[in-house]
Amino acid sequence: MPLLTISHLDFAYRDRLVLKQVDLEVESGSTLGLIGPNGGGKTTLLRLLLALHEPTRGSILIDGLTPHQAIARGDVIGYLPQRPAIPQQFPLNVRQVVQMGLVGKTGMLKHFHRDDLNFVESLLDRIGVRDLADAAIGDLSGGQQQRVFIARALAARPKLLLLDEPTTGIDRNGQQKFVEFLESLKREMNLTVVFTSHDLRAVSSMSNRIACLNLTLHYHDTPEHLPAEMVYSMFACDLEAVRIRDAKR
């Protein structure tokens, strides 16, 4: 069954159409890599899923809820933005940053439930930062911070995890570790994952399916079936790196 259903979706910034007639289903437990050129609508689609924009036309359902309803629930969607710059003197430690992921579920001024706090402690173990729980977030390396922010996105035990360019700035070895880390979390928590990326290597290694978005949806299938001609027309990339071969050879 699809966890995410997008039907006849249009979105325009004033007179500029950004998304047109997008129809997309994402099955529960799958990983969808969302690719496309700059300005093709990827970030806009994420913002629509997060209820930061309203569709001009069409509908979005996440686990049977509108984006506004899903965000209000607080435990349906987890979100990892592009890696933020954290000041070294940022006055929160690792445990506190992860606990911030519970605010949408419990409310800003309410006490967190004991079982949610216990789950946060288990996440610190799962992401490998238990010994850094009391360390200032600004003192961590970029890779460690990324793991902490993923834990924050997962603290409320969401069904859908949205990631915006999660492998940006990570070398190839780090990317492989991240892919393995994300896959283990996905299995343990029965997550459905949607992420955007310009890195077709990462998309190919992480995704069950790829959606290619440039105003409208040009492709939605498994990575190995992505037409080389489409990639050539939208990206400057090494096709061999994503195991796509030109059918004319």
HUQUICOR-V342011 format. One record per pair of residues at least 12 apart in sequence whose ideal C-beta (glycine too) atoms are under 8 Angstrom apart, sorted by sequence separation. I is the first residue (numbers start at 0). J is the second residue. D is the distance in Angstrom with one decimal. If there is no record, write none. Layout:
[[I J D] [I J D]]
This chain:
[[8 20 7.4] [9 21 7.7] [47 59 6.2] [131 143 6.8] [165 177 6.9] [208 220 6.4] [209 221 7.3] [217 229 6.3] [7 20 6.2] [8 21 4.1] [48 61 6.9] [62 75 5.6] [98 111 6.5] [192 205 7.9] [208 221 5.9] [209 222 5.2] [230 243 6.3] [7 21 7.8] [8 22 7.4] [61 75 6.0] [101 115 5.2] [207 221 7.1] [208 222 7.6] [211 225 7.2] [7 22 6.4] [50 65 7.7] [61 76 6.6] [128 143 6.3] [5 21 5.6] [6 22 5.9] [50 66 3.8] [165 181 7.8] [206 222 5.8] [209 225 5.7] [225 241 7.7] [227 243 5.2] [5 22 6.4] [49 66 6.5] [50 67 4.6] [227 244 6.8] [5 23 4.3] [48 66 5.7] [98 116 7.2] [101 119 7.2] [128 146 6.1] [211 229 6.4] [225 243 5.8] [227 245 4.6] [4 23 7.7] [5 24 7.5] [21 40 7.9] [47 66 6.7] [50 69 7.5] [100 119 7.9] [127 146 6.7] [128 147 6.2] [203 222 4.6] [222 241 6.9] [223 242 6.4] [227 246 6.7] [3 23 7.4] [4 24 5.3] [50 70 4.8] [126 146 4.4] [145 165 7.4] [202 222 6.8] [213 233 6.3] [222 242 7.5] [223 243 7.4] [226 246 7.9] [3 24 6.9] [49 70 6.7] [98 119 5.6] [126 147 7.1] [3 25 4.0] [18 40 4.7] [97 119 5.2] [128 150 7.7] [211 233 7.1] [1 24 4.0] [2 25 6.0] [17 40 5.1] [21 44 7.3] [77 100 7.2] [126 149 6.7] [178 201 7.2] [182 205 7.8] [1 25 6.0] [2 26 6.9] [126 150 5.0] [145 169 7.8] [174 198 7.6] [181 205 6.8] [1 26 5.5] [2 27 4.3] [18 43 6.2] [94 119 7.1] [97 122 6.1] [125 150 7.7] [160 185 7.9] [0 26 7.0] [1 27 7.1] [17 43 5.0] [18 44 6.5] [97 123 6.7] [174 200 7.3] [178 204 5.3] [0 27 5.8] [49 76 6.8] [123 150 6.9] [141 168 6.6] [142 169 7.0] [174 201 5.7] [178 205 5.3] [48 76 7.1] [122 150 4.4] [141 169 7.9] [18 47 7.8] [49 78 6.2] [73 102 7.9] [74 103 7.9] [94 123 6.8] [165 194 5.7] [171 200 7.7] [175 204 7.5] [10 40 7.7] [73 103 3.7] [74 104 5.1] [93 123 7.2] [160 190 5.1] [162 192 6.8] [164 194 7.9] [166 196 6.3] [167 197 7.9] [174 204 7.8] [73 104 3.4] [119 150 7.6] [122 153 6.2] [142 173 6.0] [153 184 6.9] [158 189 7.8] [159 190 7.5] [160 191 7.1] [162 193 7.4] [163 194 7.3] [164 195 5.8] [165 196 7.3] [167 198 7.8] [199 230 7.2] [72 104 7.7] [73 105 7.3] [122 154 6.5] [145 177 7.6] [149 181 7.7] [156 188 6.9] [158 190 7.2] [159 191 5.1] [160 192 4.9] [161 193 5.5] [162 194 3.7] [163 195 5.4] [164 196 5.9] [166 198 5.5] [10 43 6.0] [45 78 8.0] [70 103 7.0] [157 190 7.6] [158 191 6.2] [159 192 7.8] [160 193 7.5] [161 194 7.2] [162 195 7.3] [164 197 7.0] [146 180 7.3] [159 193 6.9] [93 128 5.7] [119 154 5.5] [149 184 7.4] [153 188 6.6] [166 201 4.4] [199 234 6.8] [21 57 7.4] [118 154 7.0] [165 201 8.0] [10 47 6.3] [153 190 7.8] [197 234 7.8] [199 236 5.3] [93 131 5.2] [94 132 4.5] [118 156 6.6] [203 241 4.3] [8 47 7.4] [93 132 5.2] [94 133 6.7] [115 154 7.2] [202 241 7.3] [203 242 6.3] [92 132 6.9] [93 133 7.2] [96 136 5.1] [115 155 7.4] [200 240 5.1] [92 133 5.2] [93 134 5.6] [199 240 6.8] [200 241 6.0] [10 52 6.4] [92 134 6.0] [199 241 4.3] [92 135 5.8] [93 136 5.9] [10 54 5.7] [11 55 4.9] [91 135 7.4] [92 136 6.6] [3 48 7.6] [9 54 6.7] [10 55 5.1] [90 135 7.8] [91 136 5.6] [8 54 5.6] [9 55 4.6] [89 135 6.8] [93 139 7.1] [9 56 4.0] [88 135 7.7] [89 136 5.6] [8 56 7.2] [9 57 5.8] [87 135 7.7] [89 137 4.5] [7 56 6.5] [8 57 3.7] [88 137 6.1] [7 57 4.0] [8 58 7.3] [87 137 4.0] [97 147 6.3] [100 150 7.3] [6 57 5.6] [7 58 7.3] [8 59 6.7] [85 136 5.8] [86 137 5.8] [87 138 6.8] [96 147 5.6] [100 151 3.9] [104 155 4.3] [5 57 7.3] [6 58 5.0] [85 137 5.1] [96 148 7.4] [99 151 5.7] [100 152 6.1] [103 155 6.3] [5 58 7.6] [6 59 7.8] [97 150 4.6] [100 153 6.9] [101 154 5.2] [4 58 7.9] [5 59 5.3] [6 60 7.9] [93 147 5.4] [97 151 5.0] [100 154 3.1] [101 155 5.7] [126 180 7.6] [4 59 7.4] [96 151 5.7] [99 154 7.7] [100 155 5.7] [3 59 7.6] [4 60 4.7] [98 154 6.7] [3 60 7.3] [97 154 5.5] [3 61 5.5] [126 184 8.0] [2 61 6.8] [82 141 6.8] [85 144 6.2] [125 184 6.8] [2 62 5.7] [82 144 7.3] [125 187 7.1] [82 145 6.1] [83 148 7.8] [79 145 8.0] [82 148 7.7] [79 148 5.7] [79 149 5.7] [79 152 4.8] [78 152 5.7] [77 152 3.6] [77 153 5.4] [77 154 7.9] [77 155 6.8] [77 157 3.8] [74 155 4.4] [76 157 5.4] [79 160 7.3] [73 155 5.6] [74 156 5.8] [75 157 5.7] [76 158 7.8] [77 159 7.1] [78 160 7.7] [79 161 7.1] [81 163 5.0] [74 157 5.9] [75 158 5.6] [76 159 5.1] [77 160 4.7] [78 161 4.8] [79 162 4.7] [80 163 5.3] [81 164 4.9] [74 158 7.9] [75 159 6.4] [76 160 7.9] [77 161 7.0] [78 162 8.0] [79 163 6.7] [76 161 6.4] [78 163 7.8] [82 167 6.5] [79 165 6.1] [81 167 6.3] [82 168 6.3] [69 159 7.9] [62 158 5.6] [61 158 7.9] [62 159 7.4] [61 159 6.0] [48 159 8.0] [49 161 7.0] [48 161 6.2] [45 161 5.8] [45 163 6.0] [42 163 6.9] [27 158 7.6] [48 193 7.6] [45 193 7.9] [45 195 6.5] [42 195 6.9] [41 195 4.5] [30 185 6.9] [2 158 6.1] [3 159 6.5] [2 159 6.1] [28 185 7.9] [33 193 6.3] [28 189 6.3] [30 191 7.7] [31 192 7.1] [33 194 6.7] [34 195 7.5] [27 189 8.0] [28 190 7.6] [29 191 6.1] [30 192 4.3] [31 193 4.8] [32 194 6.1] [33 195 4.7] [34 196 6.4] [28 191 6.0] [29 192 7.6] [30 193 7.8] [31 194 7.5] [32 195 7.9] [33 196 7.5] [34 197 7.4] [27 191 5.5] [30 194 7.5] [32 196 6.1] [26 191 7.5] [34 199 6.8] [25 191 6.2] [25 193 6.1] [34 202 5.7] [44 212 6.7] [32 201 7.7] [32 202 3.7] [32 203 7.8] [41 212 5.6] [40 212 5.2] [32 205 6.1] [39 212 5.3] [40 213 7.1] [32 206 3.6] [39 213 4.0] [40 214 6.2] [30 205 5.9] [31 206 6.3] [34 209 6.2] [39 214 6.7] [30 206 5.2] [31 207 7.2] [32 208 7.4] [33 209 7.9] [34 210 7.3] [35 211 5.8] [30 207 5.1] [31 208 5.3] [32 209 4.9] [33 210 5.2] [34 211 5.4] [35 212 4.1] [36 213 5.8] [29 207 4.6] [30 208 7.7] [31 209 7.4] [32 210 7.3] [34 212 7.3] [35 213 4.8] [29 208 6.4] [31 210 5.9] [33 212 6.1] [25 208 7.9] [23 210 6.1] [3 191 7.1] [2 191 4.7] [3 193 7.0] [32 222 7.5] [21 212 7.3] [23 216 6.1] [18 212 7.8] [21 215 6.2] [22 216 6.7] [39 233 7.9] [19 214 5.3] [20 215 5.5] [21 216 5.2] [18 214 6.8] [19 215 4.7] [20 216 8.0] [23 219 6.3] [17 214 7.2] [18 215 7.3] [36 233 5.2] [16 214 7.1] [35 233 6.8] [36 234 7.2] [34 233 8.0] [34 234 7.8]]
